[in-house]
Amino acid sequence: MSTARVVRRVAVFGGTHGNEMSGVYLVKRWLQNQEAITRPSFLTVPCIANPRAVERCRRYIDVDLNRQFTQEHFSMDFPPSTAPYEVHRAVELNKKFGAKGEAFDVIIDLHNTTSNMGNCLIIGSSMDSFTLQMVKYLVQRSGLVCPVFLTENTVPQLEMADSKRLGVHGISLELGAQPQGVLLADIYLRHERLVHTCLDFIHKFNQGEVFPPETLEVYRILHVVDYPRNNDNDLSAMVHPELQDKDWHPLKPGDPMFLTLDGETIKYEGDSTVYPAFINEAAYYEKGIAFWATQKETLNVTELQVKTK
Amino acid sequence: MSTARVVRRVAVFGGTHGNEMSGVYLVKRWLQNQEAITRPSFLTVPCIANPRAVERCRRYIDVDLNRQFTQEHFSMDFPPSTAPYEVHRAVELNKKFGAKGEAFDVIIDLHNTTSNMGNCLIIGSSMDSFTLQMVKYLVQRSGLVCPVFLTENTVPQLEMADSKRLGVHGISLELGAQPQGVLLADIYLRHERLVHTCLDFIHKFNQGEVFPPETLEVYRILHVVDYPRNNDNDLSAMVHPELQDKDWHPLKPGDPMFLTLDGETIKYEGDSTVYPAFINEAAYYEKGIAFWATQKETLNVTELQVKTK
């Protein structure tokens, strides 16, 4: 049996990336009218995380905000005036929602991807029973198929430093495929449903409901695979049509992986089957990521109840 | 019987919009190796139309290049130094490809859209037999389903001033759905096939082949339909899930058209059936366009042969 503290404050972020539109529009709507995200046992605060990027419908102004939630930035009271806009913003968000502020219990961060990821739930730890039980609740009760992406830090260079680290618990709801700068009603409605289901879980938890032990299937991050590139570091191949949109499907040794601009197939030559995610995400060209290789595993989720005194 | 002059010079543009990736990568490849686009009877010149926007993977730097091909800019030798980058670029392109330069016979401009437009062929006139016969050839011989979008100027405010006006004849190959900043192999291959088919047509035309009279089904532009907006000019509704991806399908009075952010359906209340195109194109949010209403009509295409002497 695990216990966790009662949840007093929940933040729902949209526009951490300013051109991921369903989170932007949901949060804008909730800022006008909070009724739909209000639950009796805790406070819910909607927030446009990167307002300047939202205004310009761009992913970011200077640097990716969702990699600025570092210990270094958390320790700052005031960044140097020459620091990138998003560093200033990470420090501000920490002063409002993080350890230097009201120390919110849960951060729910709404994202979109151009990859065919479906209703992906991203979590950063396999050890946080509260978040795991919330994820299991989403899987069982949202009525949506929800692949779970575990970004637990097995290799240091994959350090995420994302918004989830602001809160005690955190989850990203990463829905796709949706082009940058486009609002798809279907994705907006699924994003809305997932947030409501998270809030319902939290309220039940606060009320003392016991969540029994469970198992949870997750895709754990292994490593990134980049596009083949030429001497100018430009792409010399594309995601192969047989791999495109096949996020979460097994990629076996010998399967087609890339197609060169001249039409030649490049096969996957790894030793074992992997499960690609974030295949052909627009924002990852500059990061050197054609997809993330993951492995499938089953986590044990311990029984959970709210801590009483 | 119509005649047209023999074709001496053809330009293939990619990156008129810097984040429309299949044209960008095809043209980059052809700049390295022109063999695939070489035909014996004419010169083919590939060109990255907006190189700075391509470098930054943005639609444009200052203004939409594809609306700068105006008579005013065509008359300029040197724009004011304070003019937007794309005005400078339109003047440069005119000096190379247009009337102030080598007066290219055909401009083929490669575009992508986030809308589900398929292999859309865009033409600006119902009077140019050469272009109509080339389009008919694409429809019949490319092996691809190709809806034809006719932007002929029935209402002055829809003045396009696009790249096609640089050449004597011109066509845009507008393929989708593809997110901005993403290269989809499937679309890249279809774009390549359409360009090859255009070049094959032109070579046959130059060789004296007679193209018989034909009819051609086109979607002629009627007017634009904007999103419902609030007092801040921000969207208050999205494209309805039943309309999303239904480019070229009939939209009948009473059909669902938008879904408000609060979940209410807004129906189409026009008097007659229209055929929407460019539904939910990312770049058109700022232009105030949710989709373009078109009507279906059949053009007569006159017999065509190259002019001798």
Interface residues (C-beta under 8 A of the other chain):
Chain A: Y25 K28 R29 C57 T114 A177 P179 Q180 G181 V182 L183 L184 A185 D186 Y188 L189 D234 L235 M238 V239 H240 P241 Q244 L259 L261 D262 G263 N280 A282 A283 Y285 E286
Chain B: Y25 K28 R29 C57 T114 A177 Q178 P179 Q180 G181 V182 L183 L184 A185 D186 Y188 L189 D234 L235 M238 V239 H240 P241 Q244 L259 L261 D262 G263 N280 A282 A283 Y285 E286
